[in-house]
Amino acid sequence: MLDPDDEQVIKDCKAGGGVLVTWDRVLREAAGGLTPIEVMQQVMQQAREETPEAPPEAKAELDRLLRLSPEQLTVMADGANETWERFNQHIRLDKPRAKVVRHLRVMQGFSWRAVARRCALLWKAPWGGNQIAGMVICEQAAKMLGEDFMKEPWNTEGGRGKADGGREGS
Protein backbone atom coordinates (compact mmCIF):
# COMPACT_ATOMS: atom_id res chain seq x y z
CA MET A 1 0.00 0.00 0.00
CA LEU A 2 1.57 3.31 -1.09
CA ASP A 3 0.99 6.68 0.50
CA PRO A 4 1.25 9.92 -1.52
CA ASP A 5 4.87 10.31 -0.45
CA ASP A 6 5.79 6.85 -1.73
CA GLU A 7 4.01 7.70 -4.97
CA GLN A 8 6.04 10.92 -5.24
CA VAL A 9 9.30 9.02 -4.73
CA ILE A 10 8.30 6.66 -7.54
CA LYS A 11 7.47 9.63 -9.81
CA ASP A 12 10.83 11.22 -8.98
CA CYS A 13 12.63 7.97 -9.84
CA LYS A 14 10.77 7.63 -13.12
CA ALA A 15 11.87 11.19 -13.93
CA GLY A 16 15.51 10.11 -13.64
CA GLY A 17 16.12 10.46 -9.92
CA GLY A 18 17.61 7.71 -7.78
CA VAL A 19 16.45 6.28 -4.50
CA LEU A 20 18.00 4.06 -1.85
CA VAL A 21 15.43 1.42 -1.00
CA THR A 22 15.41 0.04 2.52
CA TRP A 23 13.30 -2.72 3.97
CA ASP A 24 10.39 -0.92 5.59
CA ARG A 25 7.15 -1.96 7.25
CA VAL A 26 5.25 -2.08 3.96
CA LEU A 27 7.69 -4.62 2.56
CA ARG A 28 7.74 -6.64 5.79
CA GLU A 29 3.95 -6.88 5.70
CA ALA A 30 4.03 -7.90 2.04
CA ALA A 31 6.54 -10.60 2.96
CA GLY A 32 4.23 -12.06 5.59
CA GLY A 33 6.00 -10.38 8.52
CA LEU A 34 9.39 -11.87 7.72
CA THR A 35 12.56 -9.91 8.35
CA PRO A 36 14.78 -8.96 5.40
CA ILE A 37 17.32 -11.60 6.41
CA GLU A 38 14.65 -14.32 6.56
CA VAL A 39 13.31 -13.37 3.13
CA MET A 40 16.81 -13.24 1.66
CA GLN A 41 17.62 -16.65 3.14
CA GLN A 42 14.40 -18.12 1.71
CA VAL A 43 15.05 -16.67 -1.73
CA MET A 44 18.67 -17.85 -1.71
CA GLN A 45 17.61 -21.35 -0.62
CA GLN A 46 14.91 -21.51 -3.29
CA ALA A 47 17.29 -20.28 -5.97
CA ARG A 48 19.92 -22.88 -4.97
CA GLU A 49 17.49 -25.79 -4.76
CA GLU A 50 15.70 -25.11 -8.04
CA THR A 51 12.70 -26.96 -6.68
CA PRO A 52 9.26 -26.66 -8.28
CA GLU A 53 8.29 -24.05 -5.67
CA ALA A 54 11.43 -22.04 -6.42
CA PRO A 55 10.20 -19.34 -8.75
CA PRO A 56 12.56 -18.23 -11.50
CA GLU A 57 11.96 -14.71 -10.21
CA ALA A 58 13.82 -15.65 -7.00
CA LYS A 59 17.15 -15.98 -8.80
CA ALA A 60 16.48 -12.92 -10.93
CA GLU A 61 15.67 -10.88 -7.83
CA LEU A 62 18.85 -12.01 -6.11
CA ASP A 63 20.91 -11.06 -9.16
CA ARG A 64 19.45 -7.53 -9.06
CA LEU A 65 20.55 -6.83 -5.49
CA LEU A 66 23.54 -4.55 -5.15
CA ARG A 67 25.97 -5.83 -2.59
CA LEU A 68 27.67 -2.96 -0.81
CA SER A 69 31.20 -3.23 0.50
CA PRO A 70 32.06 -2.12 4.04
CA GLU A 71 33.73 0.93 2.48
CA GLN A 72 30.58 1.85 0.56
CA LEU A 73 28.46 1.42 3.68
CA THR A 74 30.88 3.62 5.61
CA VAL A 75 30.61 6.36 2.99
CA MET A 76 26.81 6.13 3.14
CA ALA A 77 26.77 6.20 6.96
CA ASP A 78 29.13 9.18 7.02
CA GLY A 79 26.90 11.01 4.54
CA ALA A 80 23.81 10.23 6.60
CA ASN A 81 25.51 11.44 9.79
CA GLU A 82 26.58 14.68 8.09
CA THR A 83 23.05 15.18 6.76
CA TRP A 84 21.61 14.51 10.23
CA GLU A 85 23.93 17.14 11.74
CA ARG A 86 23.04 19.73 9.10
CA PHE A 87 19.31 19.20 9.59
CA ASN A 88 19.81 19.36 13.36
CA GLN A 89 21.54 22.72 12.97
CA HIS A 90 18.81 24.23 10.80
CA ILE A 91 15.51 22.70 11.89
CA ARG A 92 13.96 24.35 14.94
CA LEU A 93 10.57 23.58 16.41
CA ASP A 94 8.38 25.39 18.89
CA LYS A 95 5.74 23.65 21.02
CA PRO A 96 2.83 24.15 18.56
CA ARG A 97 4.88 22.67 15.72
CA ALA A 98 6.00 19.79 17.96
CA LYS A 99 2.34 19.00 18.64
CA VAL A 100 1.57 19.01 14.90
CA VAL A 101 4.49 16.65 14.28
CA ARG A 102 3.33 14.33 17.06
CA HIS A 103 -0.16 14.28 15.57
CA LEU A 104 1.22 13.42 12.11
CA ARG A 105 3.52 10.67 13.36
CA VAL A 106 1.60 9.16 16.26
CA MET A 107 -2.06 9.73 15.48
CA GLN A 108 -1.95 9.57 11.68
CA GLY A 109 0.97 7.14 11.44
CA PHE A 110 3.02 9.18 8.95
CA SER A 111 6.41 7.77 8.00
CA TRP A 112 9.48 9.91 8.70
CA ARG A 113 9.53 10.74 5.01
CA ALA A 114 5.86 11.74 5.08
CA VAL A 115 6.43 13.90 8.18
CA ALA A 116 9.30 15.65 6.41
CA ARG A 117 7.28 16.25 3.26
CA ARG A 118 4.22 17.56 5.14
CA CYS A 119 6.34 19.85 7.33
CA ALA A 120 8.26 21.09 4.29
CA LEU A 121 4.95 22.02 2.67
CA LEU A 122 3.50 23.59 5.83
CA TRP A 123 6.65 25.53 6.72
CA LYS A 124 7.83 26.22 3.15
CA ALA A 125 11.10 24.42 3.86
CA PRO A 126 13.45 23.00 1.22
CA TRP A 127 13.98 19.43 2.43
CA GLY A 128 10.93 17.80 0.78
CA GLY A 129 10.42 14.19 1.79
CA ASN A 130 13.95 13.56 3.07
CA GLN A 131 13.73 10.72 5.57
CA ILE A 132 16.59 12.01 7.68
CA ALA A 133 14.88 15.41 7.94
CA GLY A 134 11.75 13.61 9.12
CA MET A 135 13.73 11.74 11.76
CA VAL A 136 15.31 14.98 13.02
CA ILE A 137 11.90 16.69 13.09
CA CYS A 138 10.39 13.79 15.05
CA GLU A 139 13.34 13.64 17.43
CA GLN A 140 13.09 17.36 18.20
CA ALA A 141 9.31 17.21 18.58
CA ALA A 142 9.42 14.20 20.88
CA LYS A 143 12.14 15.75 23.06
CA MET A 144 10.16 18.98 23.34
CA LEU A 145 7.16 16.95 24.51
CA GLY A 146 9.20 14.86 26.96
CA GLU A 147 9.16 11.70 24.82
CA ASP A 148 11.59 9.56 22.83
CA PHE A 149 11.03 9.43 19.07
CA MET A 150 12.47 5.91 18.89
CA LYS A 151 10.01 4.49 21.45
CA GLU A 152 6.24 4.16 21.68
CA PRO A 153 4.06 5.92 20.81
CA TRP A 154 6.37 7.45 18.17
CA ASN A 155 7.59 4.05 17.02
CA THR A 156 5.90 0.72 17.50
CA GLU A 157 6.98 -2.80 16.70
CA GLY A 158 5.62 -2.19 13.20
CA GLY A 159 8.07 0.62 12.68
CA ARG A 160 6.26 3.84 13.60
CA GLY A 161 3.43 5.39 15.53
CA LYS A 162 0.06 4.11 14.45
CA ALA A 163 -2.63 5.06 16.91
CA ASP A 164 -5.91 5.39 15.02
CA GLY A 165 -4.77 3.22 12.10
CA GLY A 166 -1.98 5.08 10.38
CA ARG A 167 -0.62 5.48 6.88
CA GLU A 168 2.06 3.54 5.12
CA GLY A 169 5.75 4.37 5.12
CA SER A 170 8.76 4.61 7.47
KOLLUMVO-628191 format. One record per residue (C-alpha): residue number from 0; y, x, z. Coordinates in steps of 0.02 Angstrom, whole numbers, plus 32768, in hexadecimal, padded with zeros to 4 digits. Example, Ala and Ser with C-alpha at 12.3 -4.5 7.8 and 13.67 -1.06 7.14 Angstrom:
<pts>
+-----+------+------+------+
|  nr |    v |    u |    w |
+-----+------+------+------+
|   0 | 7F1F | 8267 | 8186 |
|   1 | 7FCB | 82AC | 8165 |
+-----+------+------+------+
</pts>
This chain:
<pts>
+-----+------+------+------+
|  nr |    v |    u |    w |
+-----+------+------+------+
|   0 | 8000 | 8000 | 8000 |
|   1 | 80A5 | 804E | 7FCA |
|   2 | 814E | 8031 | 8019 |
|   3 | 81F0 | 803F | 7FB4 |
|   4 | 8203 | 80F4 | 7FEA |
|   5 | 8157 | 8121 | 7FA9 |
|   6 | 8181 | 80C9 | 7F07 |
|   7 | 8222 | 812E | 7EFA |
|   8 | 81C3 | 81D1 | 7F14 |
|   9 | 814D | 819F | 7E87 |
|  10 | 81E1 | 8176 | 7E15 |
|  11 | 8231 | 821E | 7E3F |
|  12 | 818F | 8277 | 7E14 |
|  13 | 817E | 821B | 7D70 |
|  14 | 822F | 8252 | 7D48 |
|  15 | 81FA | 8307 | 7D56 |
|  16 | 820B | 8326 | 7E10 |
|  17 | 8181 | 8371 | 7E7B |
|  18 | 813A | 8337 | 7F1F |
|  19 | 80CB | 8384 | 7FA3 |
|  20 | 8047 | 8303 | 7FCE |
|  21 | 8002 | 8303 | 807E |
|  22 | 7F78 | 8299 | 80C7 |
|  23 | 7FD2 | 8207 | 8118 |
|  24 | 7F9E | 8166 | 816A |
|  25 | 7F98 | 8107 | 80C6 |
|  26 | 7F19 | 8181 | 8080 |
|  27 | 7EB4 | 8183 | 8121 |
|  28 | 7EA8 | 80C6 | 811D |
|  29 | 7E75 | 80C9 | 8066 |
|  30 | 7DEE | 8147 | 8094 |
|  31 | 7DA5 | 80D4 | 8118 |
|  32 | 7DF9 | 812C | 81AA |
|  33 | 7DAE | 81D6 | 8182 |
|  34 | 7E10 | 8274 | 81A2 |
|  35 | 7E40 | 82E3 | 810E |
|  36 | 7DBC | 8362 | 8141 |
|  37 | 7D34 | 82DC | 8148 |
|  38 | 7D64 | 829A | 809D |
|  39 | 7D6A | 8349 | 8053 |
|  40 | 7CC0 | 8371 | 809D |
|  41 | 7C76 | 82D0 | 8056 |
|  42 | 7CBE | 82F1 | 7FAA |
|  43 | 7C83 | 83A6 | 7FAA |
|  44 | 7BD5 | 8371 | 7FE1 |
|  45 | 7BCC | 82EA | 7F5B |
|  46 | 7C0A | 8361 | 7ED5 |
|  47 | 7B88 | 83E4 | 7F08 |
|  48 | 7AF6 | 836A | 7F12 |
|  49 | 7B19 | 8311 | 7E6E |
|  50 | 7ABC | 827B | 7EB2 |
|  51 | 7ACB | 81CF | 7E62 |
|  52 | 7B4E | 819E | 7EE4 |
|  53 | 7BB2 | 823C | 7EBF |
|  54 | 7C39 | 81FE | 7E4B |
|  55 | 7C70 | 8274 | 7DC1 |
|  56 | 7D20 | 8256 | 7E02 |
|  57 | 7CF1 | 82B3 | 7EA2 |
|  58 | 7CE1 | 835A | 7E48 |
|  59 | 7D7A | 8338 | 7DDD |
|  60 | 7DE0 | 8310 | 7E79 |
|  61 | 7DA8 | 83AF | 7ECF |
|  62 | 7DD7 | 8415 | 7E36 |
|  63 | 7E87 | 83CC | 7E3B |
|  64 | 7EAB | 8403 | 7EED |
|  65 | 7F1C | 8499 | 7EFF |
|  66 | 7EDC | 8513 | 7F7F |
|  67 | 7F6C | 8567 | 7FD8 |
|  68 | 7F5E | 8618 | 8019 |
|  69 | 7F96 | 8643 | 80CA |
|  70 | 802E | 8697 | 807C |
|  71 | 805D | 85F9 | 801C |
|  72 | 8047 | 858F | 80B8 |
|  73 | 80B5 | 8608 | 8119 |
|  74 | 813E | 85FA | 8095 |
|  75 | 8133 | 853C | 809D |
|  76 | 8136 | 853A | 815C |
|  77 | 81CB | 85B0 | 815F |
|  78 | 8227 | 8541 | 80E3 |
|  79 | 81FF | 84A6 | 814A |
|  80 | 823C | 84FC | 81E9 |
|  81 | 82DE | 8531 | 8195 |
|  82 | 82F7 | 8481 | 8152 |
|  83 | 82D6 | 8439 | 81FF |
|  84 | 8359 | 84AD | 824B |
|  85 | 83DA | 8480 | 81C7 |
|  86 | 83C0 | 83C6 | 81DF |
|  87 | 83C8 | 83DE | 829C |
|  88 | 8470 | 8435 | 8289 |
|  89 | 84BB | 83AD | 821C |
|  90 | 846F | 8307 | 8253 |
|  91 | 84C2 | 82BA | 82EB |
|  92 | 849B | 8210 | 8335 |
|  93 | 84F6 | 81A3 | 83B0 |
|  94 | 849E | 811F | 841B |
|  95 | 84B7 | 808D | 83A0 |
|  96 | 846D | 80F4 | 8312 |
|  97 | 83DE | 812C | 8382 |
|  98 | 83B6 | 8075 | 83A4 |
|  99 | 83B7 | 804E | 82E9 |
| 100 | 8341 | 80E0 | 82CA |
| 101 | 82CC | 80A7 | 8355 |
| 102 | 82CA | 7FF8 | 830B |
| 103 | 829F | 803D | 825E |
| 104 | 8216 | 80B0 | 829C |
| 105 | 81CA | 8050 | 832D |
| 106 | 81E7 | 7F99 | 8306 |
| 107 | 81DE | 7F9E | 8248 |
| 108 | 8165 | 8030 | 823C |
| 109 | 81CB | 8097 | 81C0 |
| 110 | 8185 | 8141 | 8190 |
| 111 | 81F0 | 81DA | 81B3 |
| 112 | 8219 | 81DD | 80FA |
| 113 | 824B | 8125 | 80FE |
| 114 | 82B7 | 8141 | 8199 |
| 115 | 830F | 81D1 | 8141 |
| 116 | 832D | 816C | 80A3 |
| 117 | 836E | 80D3 | 8101 |
| 118 | 83E0 | 813D | 816F |
| 119 | 841F | 819D | 80D6 |
| 120 | 844D | 80F8 | 8085 |
| 121 | 849B | 80AF | 8124 |
| 122 | 84FC | 814C | 8150 |
| 123 | 851F | 8187 | 809E |
| 124 | 84C5 | 822B | 80C1 |
| 125 | 847E | 82A1 | 803D |
| 126 | 83CB | 82BB | 807A |
| 127 | 837A | 8223 | 8027 |
| 128 | 82C5 | 8209 | 805A |
| 129 | 82A6 | 82B9 | 8099 |
| 130 | 8218 | 82AE | 8116 |
| 131 | 8259 | 833E | 8180 |
| 132 | 8303 | 82E8 | 818D |
| 133 | 82A8 | 824B | 81C8 |
| 134 | 824B | 82AE | 824C |
| 135 | 82ED | 82FD | 828B |
| 136 | 8343 | 8253 | 828E |
| 137 | 82B2 | 8207 | 82F1 |
| 138 | 82AA | 829B | 8368 |
| 139 | 8364 | 828F | 838E |
| 140 | 835D | 81D1 | 83A1 |
| 141 | 82C6 | 81D7 | 8414 |
| 142 | 8314 | 825F | 8481 |
| 143 | 83B5 | 81FC | 848F |
| 144 | 834F | 8166 | 84C9 |
| 145 | 82E7 | 81CC | 8544 |
| 146 | 8249 | 81CA | 84D9 |
| 147 | 81DE | 8243 | 8476 |
| 148 | 81D7 | 8228 | 83BA |
| 149 | 8128 | 8270 | 83B1 |
| 150 | 80E0 | 81F5 | 8430 |
| 151 | 80D0 | 8138 | 843C |
| 152 | 8128 | 80CB | 8411 |
| 153 | 8174 | 813E | 838D |
| 154 | 80CA | 817C | 8353 |
| 155 | 8024 | 8127 | 836B |
| 156 | 7F74 | 815D | 8343 |
| 157 | 7F92 | 8119 | 8294 |
| 158 | 801F | 8194 | 827A |
| 159 | 80C0 | 8139 | 82A8 |
| 160 | 810E | 80AC | 8308 |
| 161 | 80CE | 8003 | 82D3 |
| 162 | 80FD | 7F7C | 834E |
| 163 | 810E | 7ED8 | 82EF |
| 164 | 80A1 | 7F12 | 825D |
| 165 | 80FE | 7F9D | 8207 |
| 166 | 8112 | 7FE1 | 8158 |
| 167 | 80B1 | 8067 | 8100 |
| 168 | 80DA | 811F | 8100 |
| 169 | 80E7 | 81B6 | 8176 |
+-----+------+------+------+
</pts>
